[in-house]
C-alpha cells in the first residue's frame, strides 16, 4: 500500500485486498452489484448497491450472505409485481 506524502492517505487504487487478507491469514467473500443484478436484472447500479448495503446490515453470521438473502433484500427494498415475479426464472 502506498501513502501520498501530501495527504498521508493511502492510495486506494493500488490496494490489493486479497494480498492484504493473505498477509493477515484471513479470507473475505466479496459480493458485487453484478451479483445482485444477476438475481434482479431490473435494478440499477445504485439500487443494487443499496441491496448490498442492506444485506450486510442484516447479515446472518451463521448462514452468511446467500443468493436468497440478496433476493429477499432486493424484493424488500424494490418490490416487484406478482406478474413480473411469475415470469422470473
N, C-alpha and C positions, 0 to 999 in steps of 0.2 A: 504494500500500500504506500503510495506517495502522498506527501503532505506539501501543500503550497506554502512557500515562505511568507507570502503576503498575508494570507488569511489564516494560516495554521489549521485549515480544514482539510480533511482527506479528499483526494481527487477520486470521487466515487466512480468515475468512468473507468478507472484502472483496477478496481477491486474485483478479485475473483472469489466469489462467495464460497465456491466449492473448495478452493485451496485453503481459505481461512478455516473452514469447518474441518478439513482433513488435518490441518495442523493442530487443531484442538481435539482431534479424535471424536468428532461429532458428525451427525448427519442432519440434513434438512430436506424436507419434501417441499417442493415448490409447485404451486398451482398458479396458473396464469389466466388472464381474461379469455384467452383462446380456449382454455379448458371449459370455462363457464359457457362460452358461446357454442361449444360442441353439444352441450345439453340444451341450451336455449339460443339458437342462432338468430332469434329475433331481437336480442339485446344489443344495445350499442356498447362501445368500449367503456364508456363512463358507467353505464348500468351494470356491466359485467364486473367492473372494479368494485362497485358498491356491494354486489353479491359476495365477492371475495372477502371484503371487509366484514360484512355481516356474518359470513360463515366463520371467520376467525374469532369474532366476538362470542360465538356460541359453540365453539369447538368442544367436542366431547373427548376428553383425554383418554378414554378407554377405547373409543372407536376411531378416533382421528377424523380426518376430513374424507368424505366419501362422495361418490357421484350423486347418491341420494341426498346427502345433506346440501350439496350445491344446488340440486334441483329444488329442494324444499325452500331454501333461502331465496332463490330466484322467483319461485312462484309466490312466496310471501310478499316480497318487495314489488314484484311486477306481475300481478295475476294475469292469466290468460283465460280466454273464454272457453267454455266447455266444448264448443265446436272445434276450436283450434287444438284443444287437448286430444280429441279423438283422432285428429289427423297426424299427431306426433308419432314418431316411430317408437 
